[in-house]
Amino acid sequence: MTSPKTVLHVINVGGPGGAETVCVNLARGLNSGPWRSIAVVPNRGWTYRAMIDGGVETVVIDDMSLSALPRYLYALSNVVRKYDVHLIHCHLFGVTVVGALLGMFHHVPVVGTVHGEGDLRANESLRRLKFALINRGLCRLVFVSEPLRQSFLRTTLLRGDITAVIPNGIDVRAYDSQGNETFRREYGVADDEFLVGAVGNFRVAKGYDVFLRSAAILAASEPGYRFVLVGQHDNDLAKSLAHLRDELGLSQRVAFVGFRSDVPAVLSSFDLYALTSRSEGFSIAVVEAMASRLPIVATRCGGPEQILEDGATGILVANESPEDVARAITLLRANADERRRLGNAARSAVEAHFTVAAQIHAYATLYEECVGRGPGHFMSTEES
């Protein structure tokens, strides 16, 4: 019997979040059959606990700042040696650069995944050097959507021939519950009120100021609206958004509910999902809302255009436009049949295209391709 090959999953954020969820799902899903997963995480937070709960052996290396880079590389090298690693999979841009160095040193193929525009800072230091390392040291750099891949190819020195696109996926069965009233009661939302929500940690890219301004337009136009934002909000941005909420007279209508581990149950309590992001590489939250059969209004911010078909599985509106968001929500609130049609079509689209099983299969195929090239095979810039 052939022994499983070892894949080392490396991520330098502790979660919760989209990239962390993808990393966990892959590590857990690829921890049987021909593959064995080992994970390296920065602390014993959400990502660590999710890995351990899923049966993934997990190592904590707690500092990858520039000053600590030699120590971080040394610690990772020890992991590669100890577990006889066959392939390294790095999540997010910074740790992918480290992975490229590690792979060249150990002659092990490396796959990186870029999850959004925010992976690469506008003022990224040593930018040219970092892309030179990625171009030389990676087997494949995976993007979660085609617009994200095209953005990197337009604005960086990345070689196109090492890139690939693999959409994120979810366990659709987890979103089968319908009409959960517990969350609504928890926040005092009446049965006849129309609850609009979004899920995601508080970051500038999420455009929650646009969400709040849309909420203000809706609240002024018609009674019975309530709004919730679900996600970690322990930062300065959340304080400024709370101030904006109060300025707009929405303190009794908009709740910031923090991180929830019961997202499927929370989504089942919404009447409509509104994504108002400025930039999204993909958006797992939108796919989760689709699986929950919710009608969705989303801004054209990159990822949603690859997930939703406008008018068929959701409504796409202009980026940075509270007016367009509010207009679309108003039309959907007035038409229950249309909400139901969009929600059912969205669920079918997830089942066809965005399952975690399909995502795991795509990565497993990619891993086999990279390992099949043999240790130490790194393409030159002349290879196609």
VOGU-3710 file (C-alpha; in Angstrom, 3 decimals, decimal comma):
1> mtspktvlhv> 0,000/0,000/0,000  1,364/3,407/-1,010  1,979/5,804/1,876  0,119/9,132/1,680  2,042/12,182/0,537  2,358/15,031/3,043  1,125/18,532/2,237  2,133/21,359/4,570  -0,500/24,111/4,826  0,964/27,427/6,026
11> invggpggae> -1,027/30,508/7,028  0,059/33,452/9,166  -3,321/34,694/10,430  -5,283/33,141/13,251  -8,837/33,804/12,095  -11,674/33,711/11,833  -11,912/34,880/8,216  -12,314/33,777/4,624  -8,706/32,775/3,929  -8,523/30,911/7,214
21> tvcvnlargl> -11,742/29,032/6,429  -10,443/27,968/3,019  -7,149/26,810/4,535  -8,965/24,788/7,197  -11,376/23,219/4,716  -8,534/22,149/2,427  -6,369/20,795/5,223  -9,258/18,786/6,655  -10,567/17,668/3,274  -7,124/16,553/2,076
31> nsgpwrsiav> -6,257/14,649/5,228  -7,131/11,188/3,962  -6,514/8,911/1,021  -3,416/9,893/-0,976  -2,686/12,986/1,160  -1,840/13,731/4,767  -2,181/17,327/5,977  0,099/19,151/8,411  -0,643/22,795/9,275  1,455/25,704/10,523
41> vpnrgwtyra> -0,486/28,575/12,145  0,621/31,676/14,100  -1,268/31,117/17,369  -3,798/28,930/19,179  -6,762/30,956/17,952  -9,707/30,047/15,712  -7,638/28,504/12,888  -5,653/26,312/15,295  -8,795/25,052/17,031  -10,555/24,333/13,724
51> midggvetvv> -7,538/22,376/12,471  -7,259/20,330/15,666  -11,010/19,659/15,742  -10,712/18,382/12,166  -7,930/15,962/13,027  -5,111/17,938/11,377  -1,753/17,848/13,161  -0,925/21,509/13,729  2,272/23,363/14,628  2,355/26,915/16,035
61> iddmslsalp> 5,100/29,276/14,804  4,170/32,612/16,254  6,158/35,344/14,468  6,900/36,010/10,814  7,788/39,705/11,047  10,687/40,818/8,852  13,073/40,926/11,796  12,124/37,368/12,745  12,208/35,986/9,183  15,399/33,895/9,633
71> rylyalsnvv> 13,954/32,240/12,740  10,602/31,680/10,961  12,311/30,074/7,959  14,420/27,903/10,246  11,333/26,721/12,135  9,461/25,980/8,908  12,474/24,104/7,551  12,434/21,883/10,618  8,761/21,095/9,972  9,473/20,223/6,323
81> rkydvhlihc> 12,252/17,851/7,397  10,392/16,320/10,340  7,271/15,430/8,359  8,972/14,599/5,052  6,811/17,163/3,250  6,056/16,523/-0,440  4,306/19,843/-1,175  3,897/23,202/0,584  0,652/25,175/0,257  0,804/28,792/1,464
91> hlfgvtvvga> -2,164/31,111/1,975  -1,918/34,899/1,489  0,815/36,808/-0,307  3,411/37,379/2,419  3,699/33,783/3,532  3,690/32,657/-0,123  6,935/34,589/-0,639  8,389/32,750/2,356  7,116/29,484/0,900  8,897/30,180/-2,393
101> llgmfhhvpv> 12,192/30,520/-0,508  11,493/27,384/1,472  10,581/25,382/-1,613  13,736/26,348/-3,485  15,886/25,451/-0,490  14,261/22,043/0,043  13,485/21,288/-3,633  9,803/20,863/-2,747  6,990/22,177/-4,991  5,026/25,122/-3,602
111> vgtvhgegdl> 1,456/26,258/-4,268  0,256/29,668/-3,093  -3,293/31,024/-2,872  -4,216/34,712/-3,177  -7,605/35,440/-1,628  -8,146/39,118/-2,451  -6,686/42,444/-3,528  -5,842/43,105/0,107  -3,296/40,282/0,072  -0,882/42,699/-1,641
121> raneslrrlk> -0,491/46,112/-0,038  -0,244/49,158/-2,312  3,041/50,091/-0,619  4,391/46,518/-0,459  8,101/46,690/0,346  10,646/44,883/-1,850  7,855/44,271/-4,350  10,113/43,422/-7,323  12,188/40,992/-5,270  9,136/39,251/-3,874
131> falinrglcr> 7,643/38,632/-7,295  11,001/37,408/-8,571  10,994/34,811/-5,785  7,410/33,791/-6,528  8,109/33,523/-10,261  11,121/31,323/-9,571  9,981/29,296/-6,587  6,292/28,496/-7,111  4,724/25,687/-9,048  1,385/27,523/-9,136
141> lvfvseplrq> -0,099/30,720/-7,708  -3,849/30,167/-7,368  -6,448/32,942/-7,423  -9,979/32,532/-6,142  -11,477/34,381/-9,133  -10,505/35,345/-12,658  -10,857/39,144/-12,056  -8,405/38,836/-9,164  -5,928/36,958/-11,357  -6,247/39,548/-14,114
151> sflrttllrg> -5,729/42,382/-11,633  -2,435/40,877/-10,443  -1,269/40,236/-13,997  -2,014/43,868/-14,958  -0,362/45,481/-11,967  2,556/43,231/-11,007  5,515/41,364/-12,520  3,821/38,002/-11,997  4,300/35,384/-14,705  0,977/34,336/-16,180
161> ditavipngi> 2,072/30,764/-16,874  2,311/29,885/-13,182  -1,197/31,159/-12,365  -4,458/29,239/-11,978  -8,010/29,947/-10,811  -9,842/27,714/-8,329  -13,085/29,124/-6,849  -13,777/28,646/-3,160  -16,444/26,202/-2,064  -18,644/25,412/0,923
171> dvraydsqgn> -20,382/22,416/2,467  -23,834/23,104/1,031  -25,588/20,717/3,435  -24,730/22,985/6,372  -27,100/25,619/4,948  -30,238/23,509/4,696  -32,056/25,027/7,695  -34,865/27,441/6,863  -36,695/30,123/8,813  -34,653/30,127/12,028
181> etfrreygva> -36,307/32,536/14,483  -33,823/32,287/17,380  -31,477/34,956/16,037  -34,366/37,335/15,286  -35,713/36,991/18,821  -32,218/37,521/20,229  -32,069/40,964/18,595  -35,731/41,866/18,959  -36,621/41,581/15,264  -40,375/41,145/14,842
191> ddeflvgavg> -41,869/38,601/12,451  -43,221/41,335/10,184  -39,942/43,284/10,030  -37,678/42,893/6,985  -34,196/41,892/8,104  -31,258/42,807/5,835  -27,849/41,496/6,845  -24,246/40,901/5,888  -21,482/38,675/7,268  -17,796/39,588/7,368
201> nfrvakgydv> -15,177/41,046/9,670  -15,053/44,837/9,838  -12,524/45,954/7,208  -12,406/48,927/4,875  -12,807/46,689/1,808  -16,178/45,472/3,127  -17,755/48,886/2,505  -19,901/48,832/5,616  -20,214/52,609/5,434  -22,067/52,035/2,135
211> flrsaailaa> -24,254/49,453/3,900  -25,130/52,014/6,597  -25,924/54,766/4,106  -28,126/52,340/2,179  -29,854/51,442/5,442  -30,513/55,126/6,126  -32,171/55,553/2,721  -34,328/52,484/3,266  -35,312/53,401/6,820  -36,418/56,845/5,652
221> sepgyrfvlv> -38,475/55,442/2,784  -40,499/52,702/4,465  -41,100/51,381/7,999  -40,268/47,879/9,147  -36,616/47,568/8,127  -33,980/46,091/10,452  -30,287/45,550/9,687  -27,432/43,446/11,106  -23,699/43,268/10,452  -22,137/40,000/11,628
231> gqhdndlaks> -18,364/39,800/12,151  -15,453/40,787/14,367  -15,633/44,506/15,135  -12,965/45,125/17,759  -11,027/47,776/15,822  -10,953/51,519/15,140  -12,967/51,120/11,951  -15,843/49,636/13,928  -15,792/52,641/16,259  -16,037/55,050/13,326
241> lahlrdelgl> -18,847/52,967/11,810  -20,720/52,992/15,111  -20,392/56,789/15,098  -21,720/56,933/11,518  -24,615/54,644/12,475  -25,604/57,001/15,271  -25,198/60,075/13,054  -27,585/58,523/10,541  -30,158/57,874/13,276  -29,857/54,097/12,941
251> sqrvafvgfr> -28,833/53,106/16,466  -32,146/51,282/17,014  -32,244/49,723/13,558  -28,697/48,456/12,905  -27,004/45,905/15,175  -23,303/45,045/15,161  -23,457/41,506/16,484  -19,816/40,393/16,449  -18,413/37,014/15,443  -20,885/34,135/15,315
261> sdvpavlssf> -20,021/30,467/15,034  -23,587/29,643/13,909  -23,536/31,440/10,535  -25,937/29,009/8,792  -28,548/29,616/11,513  -27,954/33,368/11,364  -28,358/33,463/7,582  -31,587/31,478/7,780  -33,069/34,347/9,813  -32,339/37,009/7,163
271> dlyaltsrse> -34,880/38,157/4,599  -32,178/39,482/2,252  -28,381/39,506/2,046  -26,609/42,740/1,067  -22,928/42,782/0,121  -21,635/46,352/-0,243  -17,905/45,642/-0,548  -15,474/47,869/-2,407  -13,269/44,903/-3,260  -13,750/41,127/-3,013
281> gfsiavveam> -11,462/38,448/-4,386  -14,309/35,941/-4,195  -16,699/36,207/-1,175  -17,463/32,997/0,659  -20,197/34,900/2,498  -22,107/35,449/-0,745  -21,885/31,733/-1,571  -23,135/30,906/1,940  -26,071/33,290/1,439  -26,805/31,637/-1,912
291> asrlpivatr> -26,781/28,204/-0,281  -29,251/29,581/2,277  -31,634/30,490/-0,573  -31,442/34,187/0,216  -32,098/36,905/-2,344  -28,830/38,829/-2,692  -27,942/42,382/-3,647  -24,199/42,782/-4,236  -21,922/45,494/-5,522  -19,803/44,898/-8,617
301> cggpeqiled> -16,526/44,654/-6,711  -14,692/41,754/-8,367  -15,688/38,472/-6,818  -19,521/38,703/-6,936  -19,508/39,071/-10,720  -17,917/35,613/-10,931  -20,439/34,095/-8,512  -23,788/35,750/-9,246  -25,604/36,021/-12,556  -27,347/39,386/-12,513
311> gatgilvane> -31,106/38,951/-12,546  -30,847/35,157/-12,382  -29,181/34,249/-9,065  -28,871/37,725/-7,520  -28,850/41,437/-8,244  -25,589/43,231/-9,046  -25,381/47,001/-8,568  -22,780/49,729/-8,970  -19,888/49,845/-6,504  -19,877/52,648/-3,913
321> spedvarait> -23,564/53,454/-4,556  -25,843/53,374/-1,497  -28,666/54,592/-3,720  -28,405/51,628/-6,097  -28,175/49,180/-3,203  -31,270/50,684/-1,566  -33,203/50,742/-4,843  -32,574/47,054/-5,486  -33,523/46,081/-1,922  -36,745/48,114/-2,170
331> llranaderr> -37,784/46,308/-5,349  -37,065/42,897/-3,857  -38,878/43,614/-0,607  -41,985/44,396/-2,627  -41,859/41,120/-4,565  -41,806/37,933/-2,509  -42,061/35,729/-5,587  -38,927/37,293/-7,072  -37,050/36,831/-3,797  -38,037/33,176/-3,776
341> rlgnaarsav> -37,057/32,682/-7,433  -33,624/34,266/-6,943  -32,978/32,312/-3,747  -33,834/28,934/-5,263  -31,741/29,636/-8,372  -28,828/30,727/-6,190  -28,936/27,480/-4,215  -28,869/25,469/-7,445  -25,875/27,458/-8,698  -23,905/26,706/-5,516
351> eahftvaaqi> -24,683/23,010/-5,790  -23,434/23,037/-9,382  -20,304/25,187/-9,062  -19,213/26,144/-5,531  -19,016/23,063/-3,326  -16,074/22,366/-1,064  -15,860/18,903/-2,639  -15,220/20,470/-6,066  -12,659/22,848/-4,566  -10,796/20,017/-2,819
361> hayatlyeec> -10,800/17,926/-5,995  -9,332/20,831/-7,993  -6,535/21,374/-5,466  -5,796/17,638/-5,223  -5,426/17,514/-9,018  -3,124/20,540/-8,908  -1,029/18,992/-6,120  -0,543/15,805/-8,144  0,503/17,838/-11,167  3,086/19,774/-9,152
371> vgrgpghfms> 4,472/16,744/-7,332  4,567/14,857/-10,622  7,143/17,256/-11,979  9,593/15,863/-9,471  11,553/17,461/-6,619  13,521/20,534/-7,525  11,749/21,141/-10,858  11,174/24,867/-11,091  10,191/26,347/-14,417  12,474/28,909/-15,981
381> tees> 11,047/32,103/-17,441  11,507/30,649/-20,916  9,227/27,672/-20,247  5,584/27,885/-21,169
//
